[in-house]
Amino acid sequence: MMYLPNPEQVIEEISGVVPITYGALEVGVFEARRYFEQRGDEYEPFLFSALVRYGAKRHFEARKMRAEFEMLDLANNGLFVIYNNYPLRIRKAYREGIAVPGSFTLAQFHAQVLPLGLPAMDKPNLFIVWDVFKPSYMLAPDLYVACPKYNTARFPDPADLQCRYKLPNVAMLPTKPVQADGYDEYEDLPIRKPEESTGTGDDEAT
């Protein structure tokens, strides 16, 4: 059994990845916006998110940032890093939260199952959540950290979360975490070894 660290501890231990992540997302958003602007097309949200992930991943890799943390390869250019022993998936916000898992792999991540092939870790699976302003599709200035749990939510509702906190703005590090929602009850988060995959791929819909 593993307990969720307090918010201050989480922020302190992952704050080093915030500027790197935000910089990569800035590159991804810039490239995605340019793609639609050059064609004179309206923004299509699913393709936009896919292009952001692709641009951000290329930014991470081109600058050899893998040396600062471990980066895992996912289907559909999903963004997954291990930093300070935290498994961190980087995803676009959905209705001020996270979309319900759309694949076996994501469902396991939400259920706090350790990803396949990774050694045992004593930190919870977390999401770093980004978003854009609409209709401009400019990157919002704040990132959030969200701790998932076993999910009973169904689309179109957002996924069940253990908690969600605003990360320090890159221009203001270090700061204390800011409560983002009404998540203030902490449950024990069991960490389990991964079950056998059915062969379903990772789905990055947002």
TORPA-155696 format. One record per residue (C-alpha): residue in three letters; x, y, z. Coordinates in nm, 4 decimals. Layout:
BEGIN
<torpa><resn>Ala</resn><xx>X</xx><yy>Y</yy><zz>Z</zz></torpa>
...
***
This chain:
BEGIN
<torpa><resn>Met</resn><xx>0.0000</xx><yy>0.0000</yy><zz>0.0000</zz></torpa>
<torpa><resn>Met</resn><xx>0.1295</xx><yy>0.3459</yy><zz>-0.0907</zz></torpa>
<torpa><resn>Tyr</resn><xx>0.0052</xx><yy>0.6816</yy><zz>0.0301</zz></torpa>
<torpa><resn>Leu</resn><xx>-0.0270</xx><yy>0.9915</yy><zz>-0.1868</zz></torpa>
<torpa><resn>Pro</resn><xx>0.2369</xx><yy>1.2482</yy><zz>-0.0804</zz></torpa>
<torpa><resn>Asn</resn><xx>0.1065</xx><yy>1.5835</yy><zz>0.0348</zz></torpa>
<torpa><resn>Pro</resn><xx>0.0663</xx><yy>1.8492</yy><zz>-0.2365</zz></torpa>
<torpa><resn>Glu</resn><xx>0.3711</xx><yy>2.0492</yy><zz>-0.1302</zz></torpa>
<torpa><resn>Gln</resn><xx>0.5883</xx><yy>1.7388</yy><zz>-0.1576</zz></torpa>
<torpa><resn>Val</resn><xx>0.4542</xx><yy>1.6514</yy><zz>-0.5024</zz></torpa>
<torpa><resn>Ile</resn><xx>0.5095</xx><yy>2.0056</yy><zz>-0.6310</zz></torpa>
<torpa><resn>Glu</resn><xx>0.8606</xx><yy>2.0181</yy><zz>-0.4919</zz></torpa>
<torpa><resn>Glu</resn><xx>0.9582</xx><yy>1.6821</yy><zz>-0.6379</zz></torpa>
<torpa><resn>Ile</resn><xx>0.8254</xx><yy>1.7405</yy><zz>-0.9900</zz></torpa>
<torpa><resn>Ser</resn><xx>0.8777</xx><yy>2.1173</yy><zz>-1.0226</zz></torpa>
<torpa><resn>Gly</resn><xx>1.2025</xx><yy>2.0619</yy><zz>-1.2129</zz></torpa>
<torpa><resn>Val</resn><xx>1.0116</xx><yy>1.9103</yy><zz>-1.5039</zz></torpa>
<torpa><resn>Val</resn><xx>0.7624</xx><yy>2.2000</yy><zz>-1.5323</zz></torpa>
<torpa><resn>Pro</resn><xx>0.9757</xx><yy>2.4463</yy><zz>-1.7364</zz></torpa>
<torpa><resn>Ile</resn><xx>1.0946</xx><yy>2.1697</yy><zz>-1.9698</zz></torpa>
<torpa><resn>Thr</resn><xx>0.7408</xx><yy>2.0425</yy><zz>-2.0242</zz></torpa>
<torpa><resn>Tyr</resn><xx>0.5946</xx><yy>2.3889</yy><zz>-2.0769</zz></torpa>
<torpa><resn>Gly</resn><xx>0.8656</xx><yy>2.4763</yy><zz>-2.3275</zz></torpa>
<torpa><resn>Ala</resn><xx>0.7974</xx><yy>2.1599</yy><zz>-2.5262</zz></torpa>
<torpa><resn>Leu</resn><xx>0.4240</xx><yy>2.2301</yy><zz>-2.5255</zz></torpa>
<torpa><resn>Glu</resn><xx>0.4851</xx><yy>2.5861</yy><zz>-2.6445</zz></torpa>
<torpa><resn>Val</resn><xx>0.6725</xx><yy>2.4447</yy><zz>-2.9442</zz></torpa>
<torpa><resn>Gly</resn><xx>0.3974</xx><yy>2.1898</yy><zz>-3.0099</zz></torpa>
<torpa><resn>Val</resn><xx>0.1182</xx><yy>2.4481</yy><zz>-2.9895</zz></torpa>
<torpa><resn>Phe</resn><xx>0.3075</xx><yy>2.6880</yy><zz>-3.2169</zz></torpa>
<torpa><resn>Glu</resn><xx>0.3553</xx><yy>2.4178</yy><zz>-3.4798</zz></torpa>
<torpa><resn>Ala</resn><xx>-0.0062</xx><yy>2.3020</yy><zz>-3.4546</zz></torpa>
<torpa><resn>Arg</resn><xx>-0.1414</xx><yy>2.6557</yy><zz>-3.4927</zz></torpa>
<torpa><resn>Arg</resn><xx>0.0870</xx><yy>2.7170</yy><zz>-3.7905</zz></torpa>
<torpa><resn>Tyr</resn><xx>-0.0403</xx><yy>2.3974</yy><zz>-3.9585</zz></torpa>
<torpa><resn>Phe</resn><xx>-0.3999</xx><yy>2.5218</yy><zz>-3.9576</zz></torpa>
<torpa><resn>Glu</resn><xx>-0.3165</xx><yy>2.8856</yy><zz>-4.0298</zz></torpa>
<torpa><resn>Gln</resn><xx>-0.1109</xx><yy>2.8001</yy><zz>-4.3380</zz></torpa>
<torpa><resn>Arg</resn><xx>-0.4077</xx><yy>2.6092</yy><zz>-4.4771</zz></torpa>
<torpa><resn>Gly</resn><xx>-0.6676</xx><yy>2.8622</yy><zz>-4.3738</zz></torpa>
<torpa><resn>Asp</resn><xx>-0.8605</xx><yy>2.5855</yy><zz>-4.1988</zz></torpa>
<torpa><resn>Glu</resn><xx>-1.0588</xx><yy>2.6026</yy><zz>-3.8787</zz></torpa>
<torpa><resn>Tyr</resn><xx>-0.8953</xx><yy>2.4344</yy><zz>-3.5801</zz></torpa>
<torpa><resn>Glu</resn><xx>-0.9923</xx><yy>2.0696</yy><zz>-3.5465</zz></torpa>
<torpa><resn>Pro</resn><xx>-0.9363</xx><yy>1.9820</yy><zz>-3.1775</zz></torpa>
<torpa><resn>Phe</resn><xx>-0.8311</xx><yy>1.6171</yy><zz>-3.2116</zz></torpa>
<torpa><resn>Leu</resn><xx>-0.5813</xx><yy>1.6802</yy><zz>-3.4895</zz></torpa>
<torpa><resn>Phe</resn><xx>-0.4591</xx><yy>1.9900</yy><zz>-3.3064</zz></torpa>
<torpa><resn>Ser</resn><xx>-0.3815</xx><yy>1.7862</yy><zz>-2.9936</zz></torpa>
<torpa><resn>Ala</resn><xx>-0.2071</xx><yy>1.5207</yy><zz>-3.1998</zz></torpa>
<torpa><resn>Leu</resn><xx>0.0121</xx><yy>1.7821</yy><zz>-3.3666</zz></torpa>
<torpa><resn>Val</resn><xx>0.0976</xx><yy>1.9350</yy><zz>-3.0285</zz></torpa>
<torpa><resn>Arg</resn><xx>0.2098</xx><yy>1.5956</yy><zz>-2.8971</zz></torpa>
<torpa><resn>Tyr</resn><xx>0.4204</xx><yy>1.5360</yy><zz>-3.2072</zz></torpa>
<torpa><resn>Gly</resn><xx>0.5878</xx><yy>1.8768</yy><zz>-3.1884</zz></torpa>
<torpa><resn>Ala</resn><xx>0.6475</xx><yy>1.8497</yy><zz>-2.8134</zz></torpa>
<torpa><resn>Lys</resn><xx>0.7964</xx><yy>1.5029</yy><zz>-2.8447</zz></torpa>
<torpa><resn>Arg</resn><xx>1.0344</xx><yy>1.6173</yy><zz>-3.1199</zz></torpa>
<torpa><resn>His</resn><xx>1.1383</xx><yy>1.9113</yy><zz>-2.9011</zz></torpa>
<torpa><resn>Phe</resn><xx>1.2197</xx><yy>1.6806</yy><zz>-2.6095</zz></torpa>
<torpa><resn>Glu</resn><xx>1.4231</xx><yy>1.4492</yy><zz>-2.8290</zz></torpa>
<torpa><resn>Ala</resn><xx>1.6037</xx><yy>1.7119</yy><zz>-3.0396</zz></torpa>
<torpa><resn>Arg</resn><xx>1.7488</xx><yy>1.8733</yy><zz>-2.7298</zz></torpa>
<torpa><resn>Lys</resn><xx>1.8549</xx><yy>1.5401</yy><zz>-2.5814</zz></torpa>
<torpa><resn>Met</resn><xx>1.6388</xx><yy>1.6058</yy><zz>-2.2793</zz></torpa>
<torpa><resn>Arg</resn><xx>1.6069</xx><yy>1.2334</yy><zz>-2.2241</zz></torpa>
<torpa><resn>Ala</resn><xx>1.9249</xx><yy>1.2623</yy><zz>-2.0137</zz></torpa>
<torpa><resn>Glu</resn><xx>1.7294</xx><yy>1.4561</yy><zz>-1.7489</zz></torpa>
<torpa><resn>Phe</resn><xx>1.4520</xx><yy>1.2007</yy><zz>-1.7241</zz></torpa>
<torpa><resn>Glu</resn><xx>1.3412</xx><yy>0.8804</yy><zz>-1.8863</zz></torpa>
<torpa><resn>Met</resn><xx>1.0991</xx><yy>0.9223</yy><zz>-2.1764</zz></torpa>
<torpa><resn>Leu</resn><xx>0.8826</xx><yy>0.6305</yy><zz>-2.2858</zz></torpa>
<torpa><resn>Asp</resn><xx>0.7648</xx><yy>0.5777</yy><zz>-2.6427</zz></torpa>
<torpa><resn>Leu</resn><xx>0.3868</xx><yy>0.5517</yy><zz>-2.6759</zz></torpa>
<torpa><resn>Ala</resn><xx>0.1479</xx><yy>0.5033</yy><zz>-2.9638</zz></torpa>
<torpa><resn>Asn</resn><xx>0.0051</xx><yy>0.8188</yy><zz>-3.1241</zz></torpa>
<torpa><resn>Asn</resn><xx>0.3012</xx><yy>1.0237</yy><zz>-2.9969</zz></torpa>
<torpa><resn>Gly</resn><xx>0.1815</xx><yy>1.0037</yy><zz>-2.6381</zz></torpa>
<torpa><resn>Leu</resn><xx>0.3981</xx><yy>1.1907</yy><zz>-2.3880</zz></torpa>
<torpa><resn>Phe</resn><xx>0.5189</xx><yy>0.9857</yy><zz>-2.0896</zz></torpa>
<torpa><resn>Val</resn><xx>0.8203</xx><yy>1.0651</yy><zz>-1.8745</zz></torpa>
<torpa><resn>Ile</resn><xx>0.9663</xx><yy>0.9285</yy><zz>-1.5532</zz></torpa>
<torpa><resn>Tyr</resn><xx>1.0960</xx><yy>1.2109</yy><zz>-1.3341</zz></torpa>
<torpa><resn>Asn</resn><xx>1.2134</xx><yy>1.1745</yy><zz>-0.9743</zz></torpa>
<torpa><resn>Asn</resn><xx>1.0562</xx><yy>0.8286</yy><zz>-0.9714</zz></torpa>
<torpa><resn>Tyr</resn><xx>0.7147</xx><yy>0.9698</yy><zz>-1.0712</zz></torpa>
<torpa><resn>Pro</resn><xx>0.5424</xx><yy>0.8194</yy><zz>-1.3771</zz></torpa>
<torpa><resn>Leu</resn><xx>0.4065</xx><yy>1.1302</yy><zz>-1.5547</zz></torpa>
<torpa><resn>Arg</resn><xx>0.1772</xx><yy>1.1319</yy><zz>-1.8548</zz></torpa>
<torpa><resn>Ile</resn><xx>0.1267</xx><yy>1.4683</yy><zz>-2.0264</zz></torpa>
<torpa><resn>Arg</resn><xx>-0.2268</xx><yy>1.5159</yy><zz>-2.1570</zz></torpa>
<torpa><resn>Lys</resn><xx>-0.4609</xx><yy>1.7888</yy><zz>-2.2748</zz></torpa>
<torpa><resn>Ala</resn><xx>-0.7364</xx><yy>1.8912</yy><zz>-2.0364</zz></torpa>
<torpa><resn>Tyr</resn><xx>-1.0886</xx><yy>1.7652</yy><zz>-2.0902</zz></torpa>
<torpa><resn>Arg</resn><xx>-1.3680</xx><yy>1.9623</yy><zz>-1.9216</zz></torpa>
<torpa><resn>Glu</resn><xx>-1.1231</xx><yy>2.0943</yy><zz>-1.6606</zz></torpa>
<torpa><resn>Gly</resn><xx>-1.0066</xx><yy>1.7416</yy><zz>-1.5872</zz></torpa>
<torpa><resn>Ile</resn><xx>-0.8900</xx><yy>1.4345</yy><zz>-1.7769</zz></torpa>
<torpa><resn>Ala</resn><xx>-1.0795</xx><yy>1.2333</yy><zz>-2.0371</zz></torpa>
<torpa><resn>Val</resn><xx>-1.1901</xx><yy>0.8871</yy><zz>-1.9309</zz></torpa>
<torpa><resn>Pro</resn><xx>-0.9370</xx><yy>0.6210</yy><zz>-2.0327</zz></torpa>
<torpa><resn>Gly</resn><xx>-0.9928</xx><yy>0.5034</yy><zz>-2.3880</zz></torpa>
<torpa><resn>Ser</resn><xx>-0.7573</xx><yy>0.2073</yy><zz>-2.3831</zz></torpa>
<torpa><resn>Phe</resn><xx>-0.6470</xx><yy>-0.0806</yy><zz>-2.1658</zz></torpa>
<torpa><resn>Thr</resn><xx>-0.3104</xx><yy>0.0879</yy><zz>-2.1051</zz></torpa>
<torpa><resn>Leu</resn><xx>-0.4648</xx><yy>0.4154</yy><zz>-1.9892</zz></torpa>
<torpa><resn>Ala</resn><xx>-0.7182</xx><yy>0.2324</yy><zz>-1.7722</zz></torpa>
<torpa><resn>Gln</resn><xx>-0.4295</xx><yy>0.0635</yy><zz>-1.5933</zz></torpa>
<torpa><resn>Phe</resn><xx>-0.2515</xx><yy>0.3950</yy><zz>-1.5484</zz></torpa>
<torpa><resn>His</resn><xx>-0.5664</xx><yy>0.5441</yy><zz>-1.3934</zz></torpa>
<torpa><resn>Ala</resn><xx>-0.5926</xx><yy>0.2421</yy><zz>-1.1639</zz></torpa>
<torpa><resn>Gln</resn><xx>-0.2366</xx><yy>0.3049</yy><zz>-1.0402</zz></torpa>
<torpa><resn>Val</resn><xx>-0.1000</xx><yy>-0.0055</yy><zz>-1.2082</zz></torpa>
<torpa><resn>Leu</resn><xx>0.2692</xx><yy>0.0271</yy><zz>-1.2845</zz></torpa>
<torpa><resn>Pro</resn><xx>0.3379</xx><yy>0.0522</yy><zz>-1.6601</zz></torpa>
<torpa><resn>Leu</resn><xx>0.4650</xx><yy>-0.2632</yy><zz>-1.8270</zz></torpa>
<torpa><resn>Gly</resn><xx>0.8412</xx><yy>-0.3016</yy><zz>-1.8284</zz></torpa>
<torpa><resn>Leu</resn><xx>0.9086</xx><yy>-0.0494</yy><zz>-1.5525</zz></torpa>
<torpa><resn>Pro</resn><xx>1.0652</xx><yy>-0.1401</yy><zz>-1.2174</zz></torpa>
<torpa><resn>Ala</resn><xx>0.8646</xx><yy>-0.0996</yy><zz>-0.8985</zz></torpa>
<torpa><resn>Met</resn><xx>0.8325</xx><yy>0.2646</yy><zz>-0.7891</zz></torpa>
<torpa><resn>Asp</resn><xx>0.7077</xx><yy>0.4187</yy><zz>-0.4671</zz></torpa>
<torpa><resn>Lys</resn><xx>0.5362</xx><yy>0.7209</yy><zz>-0.6285</zz></torpa>
<torpa><resn>Pro</resn><xx>0.1842</xx><yy>0.7450</yy><zz>-0.7731</zz></torpa>
<torpa><resn>Asn</resn><xx>0.1026</xx><yy>0.7661</yy><zz>-1.1422</zz></torpa>
<torpa><resn>Leu</resn><xx>0.0308</xx><yy>1.1315</yy><zz>-1.2232</zz></torpa>
<torpa><resn>Phe</resn><xx>-0.0860</xx><yy>1.3418</yy><zz>-1.5148</zz></torpa>
<torpa><resn>Ile</resn><xx>0.0529</xx><yy>1.6802</yy><zz>-1.6141</zz></torpa>
<torpa><resn>Val</resn><xx>-0.2408</xx><yy>1.8583</yy><zz>-1.7740</zz></torpa>
<torpa><resn>Trp</resn><xx>-0.2242</xx><yy>2.1391</yy><zz>-2.0303</zz></torpa>
<torpa><resn>Asp</resn><xx>-0.4884</xx><yy>2.3369</yy><zz>-2.2143</zz></torpa>
<torpa><resn>Val</resn><xx>-0.5420</xx><yy>2.6135</yy><zz>-2.4689</zz></torpa>
<torpa><resn>Phe</resn><xx>-0.7553</xx><yy>2.9247</yy><zz>-2.4841</zz></torpa>
<torpa><resn>Lys</resn><xx>-1.0346</xx><yy>2.9202</yy><zz>-2.7401</zz></torpa>
<torpa><resn>Pro</resn><xx>-1.0923</xx><yy>3.0390</yy><zz>-3.0064</zz></torpa>
<torpa><resn>Ser</resn><xx>-0.7276</xx><yy>3.1464</yy><zz>-3.0350</zz></torpa>
<torpa><resn>Tyr</resn><xx>-0.5829</xx><yy>2.8049</yy><zz>-2.9424</zz></torpa>
<torpa><resn>Met</resn><xx>-0.2970</xx><yy>2.9739</yy><zz>-2.7579</zz></torpa>
<torpa><resn>Leu</resn><xx>-0.1341</xx><yy>2.7704</yy><zz>-2.4813</zz></torpa>
<torpa><resn>Ala</resn><xx>-0.2786</xx><yy>2.8499</yy><zz>-2.1377</zz></torpa>
<torpa><resn>Pro</resn><xx>-0.0172</xx><yy>2.9774</yy><zz>-1.8905</zz></torpa>
<torpa><resn>Asp</resn><xx>-0.0753</xx><yy>2.7148</yy><zz>-1.6210</zz></torpa>
<torpa><resn>Leu</resn><xx>-0.0156</xx><yy>2.3428</yy><zz>-1.6011</zz></torpa>
<torpa><resn>Tyr</resn><xx>-0.1877</xx><yy>2.1136</yy><zz>-1.3527</zz></torpa>
<torpa><resn>Val</resn><xx>-0.0900</xx><yy>1.7912</yy><zz>-1.1826</zz></torpa>
<torpa><resn>Ala</resn><xx>-0.3668</xx><yy>1.5342</yy><zz>-1.1439</zz></torpa>
<torpa><resn>Cys</resn><xx>-0.3620</xx><yy>1.2041</yy><zz>-0.9609</zz></torpa>
<torpa><resn>Pro</resn><xx>-0.5957</xx><yy>0.9464</yy><zz>-1.1194</zz></torpa>
<torpa><resn>Lys</resn><xx>-0.7672</xx><yy>0.6547</yy><zz>-0.9527</zz></torpa>
<torpa><resn>Tyr</resn><xx>-0.9635</xx><yy>0.3503</yy><zz>-1.0643</zz></torpa>
<torpa><resn>Asn</resn><xx>-1.2269</xx><yy>0.4884</yy><zz>-1.2963</zz></torpa>
<torpa><resn>Thr</resn><xx>-1.6011</xx><yy>0.4391</yy><zz>-1.2921</zz></torpa>
<torpa><resn>Ala</resn><xx>-1.6789</xx><yy>0.7511</yy><zz>-1.4979</zz></torpa>
<torpa><resn>Arg</resn><xx>-1.8170</xx><yy>0.7153</yy><zz>-1.8488</zz></torpa>
<torpa><resn>Phe</resn><xx>-1.7799</xx><yy>0.9457</yy><zz>-2.1481</zz></torpa>
<torpa><resn>Pro</resn><xx>-1.8738</xx><yy>1.2318</yy><zz>-2.1865</zz></torpa>
<torpa><resn>Asp</resn><xx>-1.8060</xx><yy>1.2851</yy><zz>-1.8160</zz></torpa>
<torpa><resn>Pro</resn><xx>-1.4435</xx><yy>1.3538</yy><zz>-1.7208</zz></torpa>
<torpa><resn>Ala</resn><xx>-1.2472</xx><yy>1.0819</yy><zz>-1.5461</zz></torpa>
<torpa><resn>Asp</resn><xx>-1.2500</xx><yy>1.0309</yy><zz>-1.1705</zz></torpa>
<torpa><resn>Leu</resn><xx>-0.9470</xx><yy>1.1886</yy><zz>-1.0044</zz></torpa>
<torpa><resn>Gln</resn><xx>-0.7875</xx><yy>1.1577</yy><zz>-0.6639</zz></torpa>
<torpa><resn>Cys</resn><xx>-0.6845</xx><yy>1.5234</yy><zz>-0.6696</zz></torpa>
<torpa><resn>Arg</resn><xx>-0.5854</xx><yy>1.8045</yy><zz>-0.9043</zz></torpa>
<torpa><resn>Tyr</resn><xx>-0.3541</xx><yy>2.0966</yy><zz>-0.8261</zz></torpa>
<torpa><resn>Lys</resn><xx>-0.2180</xx><yy>2.3907</yy><zz>-1.0184</zz></torpa>
<torpa><resn>Leu</resn><xx>0.1554</xx><yy>2.3659</yy><zz>-1.0792</zz></torpa>
<torpa><resn>Pro</resn><xx>0.3742</xx><yy>2.6716</yy><zz>-1.0210</zz></torpa>
<torpa><resn>Asn</resn><xx>0.3808</xx><yy>2.9021</yy><zz>-1.3206</zz></torpa>
<torpa><resn>Val</resn><xx>0.7148</xx><yy>2.8760</yy><zz>-1.4969</zz></torpa>
<torpa><resn>Ala</resn><xx>0.7737</xx><yy>3.2478</yy><zz>-1.4345</zz></torpa>
<torpa><resn>Met</resn><xx>0.7090</xx><yy>3.2157</yy><zz>-1.0616</zz></torpa>
<torpa><resn>Leu</resn><xx>0.8917</xx><yy>2.9014</yy><zz>-0.9471</zz></torpa>
<torpa><resn>Pro</resn><xx>0.9041</xx><yy>2.8076</yy><zz>-0.6693</zz></torpa>
<torpa><resn>Thr</resn><xx>0.5541</xx><yy>2.8634</yy><zz>-0.5275</zz></torpa>
<torpa><resn>Lys</resn><xx>0.3120</xx><yy>2.6624</yy><zz>-0.3181</zz></torpa>
<torpa><resn>Pro</resn><xx>0.0502</xx><yy>2.4513</yy><zz>-0.4970</zz></torpa>
<torpa><resn>Val</resn><xx>-0.2945</xx><yy>2.6013</yy><zz>-0.5469</zz></torpa>
<torpa><resn>Gln</resn><xx>-0.6012</xx><yy>2.3866</yy><zz>-0.4966</zz></torpa>
<torpa><resn>Ala</resn><xx>-0.7651</xx><yy>2.3511</yy><zz>-0.8377</zz></torpa>
<torpa><resn>Asp</resn><xx>-1.0933</xx><yy>2.1819</yy><zz>-0.7520</zz></torpa>
<torpa><resn>Gly</resn><xx>-1.2750</xx><yy>2.0321</yy><zz>-0.4598</zz></torpa>
<torpa><resn>Tyr</resn><xx>-1.0404</xx><yy>1.7367</yy><zz>-0.4339</zz></torpa>
<torpa><resn>Asp</resn><xx>-0.9253</xx><yy>1.7410</yy><zz>-0.0751</zz></torpa>
<torpa><resn>Glu</resn><xx>-0.9781</xx><yy>1.3836</yy><zz>0.0390</zz></torpa>
<torpa><resn>Tyr</resn><xx>-0.6876</xx><yy>1.1459</yy><zz>-0.0033</zz></torpa>
<torpa><resn>Glu</resn><xx>-0.7322</xx><yy>0.7724</yy><zz>-0.0289</zz></torpa>
<torpa><resn>Asp</resn><xx>-0.4731</xx><yy>0.4998</yy><zz>-0.0180</zz></torpa>
<torpa><resn>Leu</resn><xx>-0.3469</xx><yy>0.4329</yy><zz>-0.3697</zz></torpa>
<torpa><resn>Pro</resn><xx>-0.2536</xx><yy>0.0683</yy><zz>-0.4236</zz></torpa>
<torpa><resn>Ile</resn><xx>0.0335</xx><yy>0.0089</yy><zz>-0.6623</zz></torpa>
<torpa><resn>Arg</resn><xx>-0.0040</xx><yy>-0.3197</yy><zz>-0.8452</zz></torpa>
<torpa><resn>Lys</resn><xx>0.2102</xx><yy>-0.5016</yy><zz>-1.0949</zz></torpa>
<torpa><resn>Pro</resn><xx>0.0741</xx><yy>-0.4780</yy><zz>-1.4503</zz></torpa>
<torpa><resn>Glu</resn><xx>-0.1679</xx><yy>-0.7320</yy><zz>-1.5851</zz></torpa>
<torpa><resn>Glu</resn><xx>-0.1102</xx><yy>-0.8930</yy><zz>-1.9206</zz></torpa>
<torpa><resn>Ser</resn><xx>-0.2048</xx><yy>-0.6614</yy><zz>-2.2027</zz></torpa>
<torpa><resn>Thr</resn><xx>-0.4690</xx><yy>-0.7765</yy><zz>-2.4488</zz></torpa>
<torpa><resn>Gly</resn><xx>-0.2678</xx><yy>-0.6118</yy><zz>-2.7258</zz></torpa>
<torpa><resn>Thr</resn><xx>-0.4748</xx><yy>-0.2952</yy><zz>-2.7362</zz></torpa>
<torpa><resn>Gly</resn><xx>-0.2737</xx><yy>0.0126</yy><zz>-2.8239</zz></torpa>
<torpa><resn>Asp</resn><xx>-0.2441</xx><yy>0.3292</yy><zz>-2.6209</zz></torpa>
<torpa><resn>Asp</resn><xx>-0.5121</xx><yy>0.5790</yy><zz>-2.7116</zz></torpa>
<torpa><resn>Glu</resn><xx>-0.4321</xx><yy>0.9515</yy><zz>-2.6967</zz></torpa>
<torpa><resn>Ala</resn><xx>-0.7610</xx><yy>1.1119</yy><zz>-2.7929</zz></torpa>
<torpa><resn>Thr</resn><xx>-0.6976</xx><yy>1.4500</yy><zz>-2.6368</zz></torpa>
***
